[in-house]
Amino acid sequence: MCGIVGGVAQRDVSDILIEGLKRLEYRGYDSAGLAVIKEAGTFERVRSVGKVKNLQDKASQFDVSGGTGIAHTRWATHGGVTEANAHPHASNNDIVVVHNGIIENHSELRQTLKAKGYVFTSDTDTEVLTHLIADNFKSATSLLEAVQQTTKMVRGAYGMVIMAVNDPEQVVVARSGSPLVIGVGLGENFIASDLRALLPVTHTFMYLEEGDVAKVTRQAVEVYDSEGNVVEREAKETDITAESDGKGEYRHYMMKEIHEQPLAVRNTLADRLVDGVVAEDVFGAGSSSVFEKVEHIQIIACGTSYHAAMVAKYWLESLANISCNVEIASEFRYRKSFVHPNSLLVTISQSGETADTLAALRLAQDIGYMSSLVLCNVDGSSLVRESELAFMTKAGAEIGVASTKAFTTQLVGLLMMVLAIGQKRGMPQETQQAIASALNSLPAKLEESLSLNDAIEALAPEFADKHHSLFLGRGDQYPIAMEGALKLKEISYIHAEAYAAGELKHGPLALIDAEIPIIVVAPNNELLEKLHSNIEEVRARGGILYVFADANSQFESDDTMRVIDVPAVDEIVAPILYTIPLQLLSYYVAIIKGTDVDQPRNLAKSVTVE
């Protein structure tokens, strides 16, 4: 959560800071602010509630010129959405701080600082950091030392950038549990929580590791580890470009990213699946030997990625004949779990910075898992750097907060993992061929499914006045129903629940009336007959059904049931295909309701706090 940008340069940085915040706005859009040192001893700070555009408009009324500055877009944790709670925070007009993360012992530190005479003007945990650094700065030999002392006094997660107003030649940055990257330039250096914020000014980046504190000047970056030792962090060129960041012909990033899914899947498969065989070490150097030995898979994820993991469990156990557990990351790390012999830990994350998943990975590495594999969309992210094996999904930049193409490419990567493991563990040849054939046919089928756009758009007005909905699926489509419900919740703010269809009679039928739409995922597989029965249970109680069904499944529309014919597809990849119409449904319902599709309320893209 929260976006951070900072810079030390010979030129004015305010426009660079604001442009960087725009590129990071998906991380939080409750408020935004910037602070620039105009000359030694003088700084200008501008803050506003709402989106970065509000900050840009307000900043135009002030002189924010200067070569050293920091900026922030906020996702509120401690303290409401107010200008006073917006970052940057300042202590006695001397120390200025932006911060991403949560300081867990902020309450006790606040009392200590109040006793010393510090006056608090916000409800944030970040202001505690600001005053604490200022207090340590009084006796420290440098700002760097003051920050190092501060990091030993706080508990929790932080990515922070600090300026001393009397010293415009430097900023100090610190990272623990929350990502920071340094953009290296010629006679100038920048800092951000995501490299995409800095692509207009540099393509060379240095990633800070856990516990690092760094002094950044125009000419140099000095990095110290958690023990205070000088360390080298390699600066690398990136081939990521900003060209894909625009919406193009689309009204929203989400719709653009829905329509990018066929191409994204092609990119995920490219040069990895050759003649029906997963190329050697596609999942990282040494992955082949790990797959030969693995006897159990433990998958850890959050949100949409968790739904991908649940689908993978069906695939792994039915196709590869290997046991699999799936757990929400935030639950896994706070309980004692059993580690199976030769167990592989698999994490899934779009950003590679998801705090709960990262913490679960670190725990797993301490308790005896054979190896760790991450499926991720962001190269160089924390999960990628800290996992032993990695598979990049290659979905491309996903700006919309609600995940679309990241999800489908995760599913493709997971099915490729199933095939790769199966090829090492005696999977029947006909099964291998079936998986490979289904994957190769998938991009064309996804393109075909996008033709449902108009039919689904026509249904959306029927949801406009609804407050609740129910999604049903069976087998590997149950997690897809869960994902469909999540999408509707995220962007249309309609309460939605998902159930395995067989569970209807165990409670949810009590909810059924003419005011609750029921969305059913009904592919043509061995569970279809049972699903027919579940649908009739709903119809008998007055429910209105919206059935996404295989064109060959023999469902017909009537007064109580709207049938959307989904292109026939191999049942192995049906969960991936059926995702798209549910994404489209959520999108068009959100349009009708007038919500902010790309930046839904209370949410953010990269969840870097617990």
N, C-alpha and C positions, 0 to 999 in steps of 0.2 A: 504494500500500500504506500501511498504518498510518493511524490516525485521530487527529486532533488536535482538542481543544476547549480554549478558554481564555476567561476573562472578567474584566472589571474592573467592579464594581458596588457599590452601596450595600448590597445584600442578600447573604445567604449564597449562594455559587455552587456548592457541592459537589453538590447534587442536580441542578442544571442541567448540570454537567460529566458526571455519570454518565449522565443521560438522553441527553446528546449522544453519549457513547461507545456507548450501546446502538444508536443510529441509525447509527453508523459502524462497527459491529462487522464488517460484511461486508468492511471494508478490512483486517482482520487480527484474529486472535483467539488468538494465542500467549500474550499476557500483557496486563495493563492496569494503569494506575496514575494517581494524581492527587496534586497538591501544592497546598496552600492556605496563603496567608500569613494567620496568625491576627491578628497585629499586627506593627508594624515590628520586625524582628529575629527573629521567631519564625515557623516554618512547620511544618506537619504534612504528611508524605509517606506514602502508603499504596500498596503495590504487591502484585500477586498474579499467579501463573501461571494461564493459562487464560482463560476468558471473563469478560466484564464483570460477570456475576452474582457471580463469585467476589470481584471487587474490591468490589462493592456490599456483600456480606456482611461482608467484612473491615473496610471503612470504617465500618460501623455500630458497631464496637468502639472507635473513636477520635473525638476531637473535631476534626472537619474543617470547622468553621465559619470563614467568612472571605469577604471580598468580592472577593479577587483570587486566582485560581487557574488552573492548567493541568492537562490530563489527556491520556491517550494510550492507544490500543489498538494492540498491536504485531503486525506480521508480521515474523518474525525474518529479518534479513539477516546482520549481523555478530554472532556470538555465539549460543549455544544458547538454548533456552527455559527460562530461570531467572528467579527473582525479582530477582537481582542485575542481570540484563540488561534488566529491564523499565524503562520510562520512568515518571516523569521522573528525570533524572539531576541530581545536585547536586555543586557544587564548594565544599568547605570551608563547607558550610551557608550559602553566600552567594549563588551563582548557581544557578538551577534551570532546566532546559531540557527541552522535548519536541521531537522531530525526526522528520520523515519524509523519507527519501531515503538517499543513500549518499555519504559523504565519501571520495573516491578516494585522497587523500593522507593518510589518517588514520594510517598506520603511521609515516611520517617525523615527523608532528606529535607523535605519541605519544612518540617517543624524545626529542624536544626538550623536551616538557613534563615528562617523567620526570627529565631532567637538571636541571630547575628545581625539583625537589622535589615535583611533583604526584603523588599516589598514586591509582592506578586500581583500582577495585573491580569493574569489569565488562569484558566483551570487546567492547563495542560501539564503533562509530565515533562515536556520539553523545556519549559521555563525553569524547572528544577535543574536540569542540565546546564542551562545558561548561567544561572547564578552560581552553581557549583564550580564551573570552570572559572568564572570571574573571581571567586573566592580563592581558588588554588593559584590563580595567576598572580595574586598579590605576593606570594612567597616563592613562586617558581622562577627559574632562570629564563624561561621562554614560554611562549604559547604552547609549543609542542609538549613541553614537560607538564604544563598545567593540564592539558588534555590527557596525557598518559596517566597522571595521578587520578584524574576524574574517572577514567575507565575502570580503575581498580576499586572504585567506591560505589559503582552502580551495578544493579542486577537487571537483566533483561536483554532486550535486543536494540541495537542502534546502528544506523548508518547516519553519520552526522558530518557537517561541514561548519567550521568555526572561523570567524574573522575577529581580529583585534583591530579596533577602529584606528588606533594610533600607528598601526603597521600595515599599510596597504600592499606591501611587497609579498605577502604570503597569505595562504589559508592553510588550516590544518584539517585533516579528515580522519575519521575513525570508523571502523567497521566491525560489528559483531552481530551476526545473525541477520543482517540486512545488507543487501548488495550495494557496492559502490564500484564504479569504474572510472579510471582517469584517462581522459583523452589528451594525447600527447601532440603538441603542435610545435611550430617553429617560433621560439621566443614567446610562447604562450601555452598554458596548460588549463584543462577544464576538468570538471568533475560532474558525474551524473549517476543516478541510480539505474540507468539503462543506456547503453551506448547509442541507441537510436536518437536520443536527445541531442547528441553531439555530431551526428553525421554531416550537418552543414559546415562544420568547421574542421573536422579531422576524421581520418579513417584508421588511426593508430591508437590502440587502446591497451591499458595496463589494468588487470584485474587485481583488486585487493583481496587478500585471503583473510580468513577468520582471525580476529584479534589484531589486525594491522592498524597502525597509526602512521600517517604520512604527512610530511610538510611539503606543500606544493607552492613553488614560485614560478615566475615566468620562464626561468631557465632550467629548472631541475625539479625532480620528484625524489624525495628521500623517504624511504619506507622502513618502518621499524615493526618487528613482530611483537607479540603480546609480552615477551620478556624484555623488550627494549633493545633487542639486537638489530643492527642494520641488516636488511635483507634485500635481495634483488628480486624484483617482479618483472618478468619479461613483457615488453611492449610488442604487440603483434598487430599486423595489418588485418583488417576485416574486409571481406568481399560483400558484405551486406550493403545494400543501397537503399536510399529513401524513395526510389521511384514508385514502389508499390504502395506507398503510404496514402496516396490520394484515393478519393472515392470513385474517380472516373465518372462513368455515366450513371452511377447508382446514387440513390438518395441517402443511403446509410452505408457505413462500413459493413454492418452485419449482412445486408443483402449482397454486397459485393463479395464478401467472404463465403457466403452460401454458394454463389455461382462460381467461385474459384475452386470448389471442391473436386471436380473432375481433374483439373490440372494439378491440384495439390496431391491427389492420390497418384497420378502419373509420376510426379516428382519423387514421391515416397518409394515407388516401385522401381524407378529407373536404375538400371545396372545392378540391381540387387537380386532380382528374380530372373535367372537366365536358364532357358530350356527346362523350366519347371523345378529348378534347384536354387535354393538360397545360396548366394555367393559366400565363400569362406570368410569368416570373421566380419560379416556385415554388422554384427552386434558388438564389435570391438575386438581388438587383438587378444587372442586366447579364448574367445567365446566358444569356439568349436569344442575345445577340451572340456569346458565347463558344462556345455550341453550334453556331452557324452556321459558325464558323471551325475548330473542332477537327478534327484529322486523326488523332489518336492519344490513347489513354487509358492512363495509368499509375496503377494502384491499389495503395495501400499499406495494410497492416492487420496485425493480430496475432490469433492464436487463433481464436475463433469468427468474428470479423469477417473474418479471412483466408478462411475457407470461403465466406462471403457474396461476397467479392471474386472467388473462383474461379468461382462460378456466374455472376456478372455478366460475366466474360470470355466464357463460352459465349454469353450473350445478346447482348452487344455485337457479337460477330463474326458470329453467325448471323442476327440480326434487324436490326441497324443497319449492318452492313457496315463496321465501323470496327475497326481493330486495337487490341488491348489487351494490356498486360503486367500481371501481378500479382506482387507481391513482399512477402515478410515484412519488416516495418519494420526490424527489428534487422539484417537483412542488407543492405537497401538503403543505409543510411547509412554502411556501412563498406566500400563498394566504389565504384569509379568506374563510372558507368553512362552509357549513351548517351541523350541527350535528343532525341527526335524533334521535327521541326518542328511547330509549333502543337499541342503536347502539353498535355493537361489532367491535372494531378495530382489524384487522388481519394483521400482518406483516409476510413477507416471506423472508428468507435469508439463504444461505448456511452457511456462516461463523458466522452469528450472530453479526458481527461487522460492517456491511455496514453503513457508516457514515450518509448518507441521510435518510436511513430507521430508524436508531436509533434516529436521530433528530426528525423525524416525529412522532415516538412513544412518545417521551417526550412532544412534542407539544400536541398530542392527549390527553394525560393524564391530561393536564391542561385545556382542553376546553370541558370536559363533556361527554366523551364516557363511556358507562356503564362498559366496561371491555376491556382488551387487551389480545390477543392471538398471540403467535409467532409460526411459523413452521420453524424449524431450524435443522441443522445437527451437531451443535457443542454444546455439553452440557457445561454449565458454561460460555458461551459467554455473552456479554453485553445485547443483546436483550432477551436472556433467563432469565437472572437475573432481568431485569427491567420490564418484562411483568408479568401480573398477572397469565396468563395461558401459558402453553408451550406444544408443541408436537414435540418430537424429531424424525426426519425422519429416522435415523439409516442407512444412506447410506454408512457409513464408510468413511475413508479418501479419499478425492477427490483432487488429486494433479494437474491434467491437468487444465490449466487456463479456457478453455472452458468447461462449466458445462454440464454434461451428466447425470450420475446417480443421482446427487443431484436434477436435474429437474424432472426426472421421479418419484422419491420418494416424492417430493413435491406434484406432481399431485395426487399420491396415498393418501397422507395425507389429501389433500383438499377434495378428493372424500369421504374419511372416515368422514371428518367433515360434509359434506353435509348429509351423512347418519345419523350421530349422531344428527344433528339438526333436521332432518326429523323425527327421532324416538321420539323426544320430542314434535314435532309440528303437529302430525297427518298425516304424510306421509302415503299414501295408502300402505297396506301390500305388494301388488304385486310389487310396486316400490322399497320398501326396499329389497325384495328378489332379484329383478333384479340387484340392485347395489351390494349387497353382493356376488351374484353369479358371476358377472362380475369381481369383485376384486379378488375373489378366483381363477378364471381361468387365471388371467393375467400373473403370472410368467411363466407358460407353454407357453402362447402365445408369450411372449417376447423372450423366448428361440427359438421358431419357427421362429420368425422374423429375428434372427441373421443368419439364413441360407441364407438370401438374400445377404450376404457379397460378394460372388463371382460375382453375377450379377451386383451389384452396382460398385464393383471395375472395372469391364469391361467397365462401362460407363464413368468413370472418365477422361480418356484421351480426351474425346470430350469437356471437359471444360477447358483444359489446356491453350488454347490461348484466352479464353473469358475474357472480362473486366466487363461485366454487366450480371445480371440475374434477373429473376422475379419469385417470388413464389406466388402461388394462393391457396386459400382455402375458404371454406364457413362454416358458423356456428361455432361450437366449433373447427373446423379445421383451421380457420383463424389464431388464435394465434399460432398454430403449424407451419403454413406457416411462420409466423413472426420469430419463433424460428429457423426454418430451414435457413431462410435468415441471421439471426444473426450468426449462426454457420459458414456459408460460408464466411461471412465477417471476422469473428474473426480469422480464421486459414488459409484461402486461399488468403485473401486480394482481393477477387473479390467483386466488388460493387453488392449488392443484395438488392432488395426491396420486400416487401410482400404486397399484396392487397387482400381484400375480392374480390372474383372472380367477383361478380356483379358490382364492380367498374371499370372493364376494360373499358367499353364504355364511362366512364366519364373522360377519360384522358390518362391512361396508354397505351391504344392501339396505341397511337402515337409512342411508343418506339419499337413496334414489327417489327423485320426484321429477316433475316436468321442468324444474328450474336448474337442474344440474346436468350439464353436458357430459357424456361419457365418450372418451376417445379410445378406440380399440385398435391395436396393432395386430393384424391378422394375416400373416404370411401363409403360404400354402405348404404346410408341413404336417407331420404326424399328429400335432396337437390341434389341428384345425377343427376336427369334429367336436372336441371338448370345448373349444372356444365358441363354437356355434351354440352350445348349450348354455354357456355363460351369458352370451348375448341375449338369448331368449329369457333368461332370468331377469335381465334388466328391462327388456321390453314389456314383460308382464307387469312391471311395477311403474310404468309410465315414463321411464327415462328416455331421453333423446340421444341416439347413438350416432357417432361419427366414426365410420369404420374405414381404416386404411387397409385395403385387402389386395392380395395377389389377384391379378386379372382373371386367373383360372379358379378362384376359390368359391364361385357360385353365390356370392352375396349380391343382393339386388336392393336398390334404393326404394323406400316407400315413405309414408308420412312420419314414421318414427325412426327412420334410419337413413343417413346420408352415407353413401358408399363412394369412396375415392379409389379407383382402380390404379394400383401401383404396378409398374412393369414387372413381369415375371422374371425371377432371378434365382440363381442357385441358392438353396437354403443356407449354405455355409456363410455367404456374405449378405444374406437378407437383413441382419441387424444394421449393417452399414447403410444399405439402401434406404431402409425405412426411417432412418434418422432425418433425411432431407425433407420429406413432407411435413414432419413434425416441426422442424425448424421454420419452414415457410408458414405454417399455421400460427405459430407464436409471433412471428414477425408481423403478419397482417392483422392479427388481433391487436397487437401493440399499436400499430398505425391507426386503427379505428379508435382506440382509446386515447390516442394522443400522447403517449408516454415518450420519454427520451430513449429511443431504441438502443443507441450505441453506448450511452452512459446512464443506465438505469439508477434510480435513487438508491442510496445507501450501499452501493457496491463499488468494487474496483477490480481491476484486471489481475494484478499480480499480488497475491495475498502473502505479504512478507511479515505479518505479525500473527501471533497465536490468538 
